Amino acid sequence: MDLIHADATLAEIGYVQEIDQFDAEVTQETDADIHRNSFSLTVSDKVWESDPILAGHYIYSPGMEFGGLVETIVHSTKRQQITVSGVTWRGMLFRKVIEPPTGEAYRIVSGEANAAIEGLLDDALGTLFTVSTSDSGITVSRQFRYTNLLLGIEQMLGEAGGALEIEFDQATKKVNLSVRSVVDYSASIDLSQDYGVDMVTTMGGYDRYNHVIALGAGELTAREVIHVYRLANGTLTTTAPSWAGTKDDLVVTYEYSNATSDELESGAKKRLKELSPLNQIEMDPSVDGLELKLGDIVGVRDRLTGMSASAAVVGKIATISAGQIRIETRVR
């Protein structure tokens, strides 16, 4: 993995030489903050002096997502090192908000996913970012109201079985965005103790529920209420099962006061999935050597108890240290 240093106009200055340390992380976790989409590069102050990397410059790896805009410079005279850091391309999307058009309550998008993202980006990031014009084969439909741009895109694609791909094109000097279908490898990639993965498995739990009462817009008797139930096989339904109202009915409320009906039901289902997994597997989130993309799904299995689950690839971490390159895959 090569790192290239470019100036504020993206004119290449050259390859970054004699790297002491490089760390970059990209994630599609919708609860992550901007620090999870950032990078840092450390070189000796003598190397930096001969080739200054300034705020407003760019560091990138051609054809990959690891890189972005330099915004901070820290000089340690004791260590005789300079560390430059900033946000990745994905992090730049994180600092934008989807606003509704003037006079309207929501920004509504629907149709082919690449075209939808093109409409959301508009001129928010100038001409640096481009979106694929090809048909992704994925159709989306969603409305936004002052929603974080990156998180909104990722939530929209996640609901449609898609994932956002980002890479820097060295020839065009553009950050290319495209949508692809998530690939489910759970039948062929089975992470377990045999793979060297550490995990904690849990069955059952007193803090789990099978019924969510979702409270939406309105007041008192006029407030919208939706019931979502989880059946024994994991299926979610709004139709009351035979055990509703009995001792087996484990209920929790969920409030989303300014949601539409679709958003309220979607939010309630997401919450119920979080609160009532059939099996729960917590694992070391970093796995080396997997050539997977963000959003892909793998299987996770505890060989001793026989418990199994699916986990999504939510992040990638690239590290260069002592001349060694390491790329970790984070699953959750």
C-alpha positions in Angstrom: 0.0 0.0 0.0 1.6 3.2 -1.2 0.9 6.6 0.3 1.0 9.7 -1.9 1.3 13.3 -0.7 -0.6 15.9 -2.8 -1.0 19.6 -2.3 -4.2 21.5 -1.8 -5.0 21.3 -5.5 -4.3 17.6 -5.5 -1.2 18.0 -7.5 1.1 15.1 -6.5 4.2 16.1 -4.6 5.4 12.5 -4.3 5.4 9.2 -2.4 5.6 9.5 1.4 9.0 8.1 2.4 10.4 6.7 5.7 7.0 6.3 7.4 7.4 5.9 11.2 3.7 5.2 11.7 0.5 5.4 9.7 -3.0 4.5 11.0 -6.3 4.9 9.2 -9.7 3.6 10.0 -12.9 3.6 8.0 -16.2 2.4 9.3 -19.9 2.2 8.3 -21.1 1.8 11.9 -24.0 4.3 12.2 -23.2 4.9 15.9 -19.6 5.8 15.2 -18.2 9.3 15.6 -15.8 11.1 13.2 -12.7 9.8 14.9 -13.6 6.4 13.5 -13.2 7.8 10.0 -9.8 9.5 10.3 -6.1 8.9 9.7 -2.7 9.9 11.1 0.8 9.8 9.7 4.0 10.2 11.7 7.4 10.9 10.1 10.7 12.3 11.5 10.9 16.1 11.6 13.9 15.9 9.2 11.8 14.0 6.6 8.9 16.4 7.1 11.3 19.4 6.7 12.5 18.1 3.3 8.9 17.5 2.2 6.4 19.5 4.4 2.9 18.1 4.6 0.7 21.1 5.4 -2.8 21.6 6.6 -5.0 21.5 3.5 -2.8 18.9 1.7 -3.9 15.4 1.0 -2.6 11.9 1.8 -4.0 9.0 -0.1 -3.5 5.5 -1.2 -4.5 5.1 -4.9 -7.5 2.8 -5.5 -8.2 2.5 -1.8 -10.2 4.4 0.8 -7.4 5.0 3.2 -6.6 8.7 2.9 -8.1 12.2 3.1 -7.6 15.8 4.0 -4.7 16.9 6.3 -6.1 19.2 9.1 -3.8 18.9 12.1 0.0 19.1 12.5 1.7 18.1 15.8 5.5 18.5 16.3 7.2 16.6 19.2 10.6 18.1 19.7 11.4 15.3 22.2 10.7 12.5 19.8 11.8 14.6 16.8 8.7 13.6 15.0 5.8 15.3 13.2 2.3 13.8 13.1 -0.2 15.0 10.6 -3.8 13.9 10.8 -7.2 14.5 9.4 -10.5 12.9 8.2 -10.8 10.3 5.6 -13.0 10.7 2.5 -15.8 9.0 4.4 -15.1 11.4 7.3 -15.6 14.3 5.0 -19.1 13.1 4.2 -19.7 12.8 8.0 -19.4 16.6 8.4 -22.3 17.3 6.0 -26.1 17.3 6.8 -29.0 16.4 4.6 -31.4 19.4 4.8 -35.0 19.5 3.5 -35.7 21.9 0.6 -37.0 25.3 1.6 -40.6 25.2 2.7 -40.6 21.4 3.0 -40.4 19.1 6.0 -38.3 16.4 4.4 -35.7 15.7 1.7 -37.2 12.7 -0.1 -35.1 10.4 -2.4 -36.2 7.3 -4.2 -35.0 5.2 -7.1 -31.7 3.7 -8.2 -29.1 4.0 -5.3 -26.2 5.7 -7.2 -28.5 8.3 -8.6 -30.1 8.9 -5.2 -26.6 9.5 -3.6 -25.7 11.9 -6.5 -28.8 13.9 -5.6 -27.9 14.0 -1.9 -24.3 15.1 -2.5 -25.3 17.9 -4.9 -22.4 20.4 -4.6 -21.8 19.8 -0.8 -18.2 18.8 -1.5 -17.6 20.6 -4.7 -16.1 18.6 -7.6 -13.8 16.4 -5.5 -16.4 13.7 -5.1 -18.1 11.8 -8.0 -20.8 9.2 -7.9 -20.9 6.2 -10.3 -23.4 6.6 -13.1 -23.9 2.8 -13.5 -27.0 1.0 -12.4 -26.3 -0.6 -9.0 -29.3 -2.8 -9.2 -30.4 -1.5 -5.8 -33.5 0.7 -5.3 -33.8 3.0 -2.3 -36.6 5.1 -0.8 -36.1 7.3 2.2 -36.8 10.7 3.6 -34.4 12.8 5.6 -34.7 15.8 7.9 -31.4 17.4 9.1 -29.7 14.0 8.9 -26.0 13.4 8.9 -25.0 12.8 5.3 -22.8 9.8 5.8 -25.0 8.1 8.4 -28.1 8.8 6.3 -26.6 7.2 3.2 -25.4 4.2 5.1 -28.7 3.7 6.8 -30.5 4.0 3.5 -28.3 1.5 1.8 -28.3 -0.9 4.7 -32.1 -1.1 4.6 -31.8 -2.0 0.8 -29.0 -4.6 1.2 -26.4 -2.3 -0.2 -23.1 -0.8 0.9 -21.1 2.4 0.0 -17.8 1.9 -1.7 -15.2 4.7 -1.7 -11.9 4.9 -3.5 -9.5 7.6 -4.7 -8.8 7.6 -8.5 -5.2 8.7 -9.0 -5.7 9.4 -12.7 -8.7 11.7 -12.3 -7.9 13.1 -8.9 -11.4 12.3 -7.8 -13.0 10.4 -4.9 -15.3 7.9 -6.5 -18.5 6.7 -4.7 -20.4 3.7 -5.8 -23.0 1.3 -4.4 -22.7 -2.4 -4.4 -24.8 -5.3 -3.1 -23.7 -6.8 0.2 -22.3 -10.3 -0.1 -23.3 -12.9 2.5 -20.3 -15.2 3.1 -21.8 -16.7 6.3 -22.1 -20.1 4.6 -18.5 -20.2 3.6 -16.6 -18.0 6.1 -17.1 -19.3 9.6 -15.1 -17.3 12.2 -14.5 -19.4 15.3 -11.8 -20.5 17.8 -10.3 -22.4 14.9 -9.7 -19.1 13.2 -8.0 -17.7 16.3 -11.0 -15.4 17.1 -11.7 -14.8 20.8 -15.4 -14.5 21.7 -17.9 -14.5 24.6 -21.2 -16.3 23.9 -24.4 -15.7 25.8 -27.7 -17.6 25.6 -30.9 -16.0 26.9 -30.8 -13.0 29.2 -33.2 -11.3 31.6 -32.8 -7.9 29.8 -34.2 -9.3 26.5 -37.7 -8.5 25.1 -40.1 -10.0 22.5 -42.5 -7.0 22.2 -41.9 -3.4 21.5 -44.6 -0.7 21.8 -43.5 2.1 19.6 -44.9 5.6 20.4 -44.9 8.0 17.5 -46.3 11.4 16.6 -49.3 13.0 18.4 -50.6 13.5 21.9 -52.5 11.3 24.3 -55.2 9.3 22.5 -54.2 10.8 19.2 -50.6 9.5 19.5 -49.6 6.9 16.9 -48.9 3.5 18.5 -47.4 0.5 16.8 -46.8 -3.0 18.4 -44.0 -5.1 17.0 -43.5 -8.7 18.2 -40.7 -11.1 17.8 -41.7 -14.7 17.3 -39.7 -17.8 18.5 -38.1 -18.2 15.1 -36.9 -14.6 15.0 -39.5 -13.3 12.6 -40.8 -9.7 13.4 -44.5 -9.0 13.0 -47.1 -6.4 13.9 -49.8 -9.0 14.3 -50.3 -10.1 17.9 -49.2 -13.7 18.5 -51.1 -16.1 20.8 -48.8 -15.3 23.7 -49.5 -11.5 23.6 -50.7 -10.4 27.0 -49.6 -13.5 28.8 -46.6 -14.1 31.1 -44.5 -14.8 28.1 -45.1 -11.3 26.7 -41.9 -9.3 27.6 -42.6 -5.7 26.7 -40.6 -2.5 26.4 -41.6 1.0 25.0 -39.8 2.9 22.2 -40.3 6.6 21.7 -39.9 8.3 18.3 -42.2 11.3 18.5 -41.5 13.0 15.2 -41.3 9.9 13.0 -43.5 8.9 10.1 -45.4 5.6 10.3 -42.8 3.8 8.2 -39.9 5.3 10.3 -41.7 4.4 13.5 -42.1 0.8 12.5 -38.6 0.5 11.1 -37.1 2.0 14.3 -39.2 -0.3 16.5 -38.0 -3.4 14.6 -34.4 -2.3 14.8 -34.8 -1.7 18.5 -36.4 -5.1 19.1 -33.5 -6.8 17.2 -31.1 -5.1 19.5 -33.0 -6.1 22.7 -33.9 -9.7 21.9 -31.3 -11.7 20.0 -31.8 -15.4 20.0 -28.1 -15.9 20.7 -25.6 -13.2 21.5 -21.9 -13.5 20.5 -19.4 -10.9 21.4 -16.1 -11.2 19.6 -12.7 -9.6 19.2 -13.7 -7.1 16.5 -10.4 -7.1 14.6 -9.5 -10.0 12.3 -6.4 -10.1 10.2 -6.2 -11.5 6.6 -9.9 -11.3 5.5 -10.3 -9.9 2.1 -13.8 -8.6 2.7 -15.6 -5.3 2.0 -17.6 -3.1 4.3 -21.1 -4.5 4.7 -20.3 -8.1 3.8 -21.6 -10.8 6.2 -19.7 -13.7 7.7 -20.6 -16.5 10.1 -19.5 -16.6 13.7 -19.6 -19.9 15.7 -18.7 -21.0 19.2 -17.4 -24.6 18.7 -18.0 -25.6 22.3 -21.6 -24.4 22.8 -22.6 -24.7 19.2 -24.0 -21.2 19.1 -23.8 -19.4 15.8 -24.7 -16.0 14.4 -24.0 -13.7 11.5 -21.7 -10.6 11.8 -21.3 -7.7 9.4 -18.0 -6.2 8.3 -18.3 -2.7 9.8 -14.8 -1.3 9.5 -11.3 -1.6 8.1 -8.1 -0.5 9.8 -4.8 0.1 7.9 -1.5 0.3 9.8 2.0 0.9 8.5 4.7 0.5 11.1 8.4 -0.5 10.9 7.9 -1.1 7.2 5.1 -3.6 7.8 1.6 -3.1 6.4 -1.4 -4.6 8.3 -5.0 -4.4 7.4 -7.6 -5.5 9.9 -11.3 -6.3 9.4 -13.7 -5.2 12.1 -16.9 -7.3 12.3 -19.9 -6.8 14.6 
